[in-house]
Amino acid sequence: MRRIALLSFAALVAPFALAAQQSPPTVPHDSVRGAIRAVDVRARTLEVTTGVGLALRVVRLQVPAGVPITDRKAGQGAPLKLAELKLGDVIRASFGGRPTGLVAYTIERLGRMATGVDSTP
């Protein structure tokens, strides 16, 4: 009797256990808004400096080939290539963590940082 109950339980649980193993793990989403510090087109990586006040951090993102990169100022999210992003561009990127590092899902160029500070009397 116990053997039949155990086999019945195993037959009931096995499909759920296999489905749990085959489903991709959920990736937490996050976003960052900041200035581009470095662009490596060959390695397809991007470094973004972000923070508030003196609390700065650098976020290094991997940018797969299919990631949409758009420009807000060009209107209607005009598409860009990774090589068109320059140092000092202000971007907003959504990303998630993977075992290989942080991977970008979308990147939007918002504008450009001003170079230098103008003094006003």
Beta strands, then each sheet from edge to edge (+ up, - down):
strand 1: 29-40
strand 2: 45-52
strand 3: 55-62
strand 4: 69-71
strand 5: 78-79
strand 6: 89-98
strand 7: 101-112
sheet 1: 5+ 4- 7- 3- 2+ 1- 6+
end
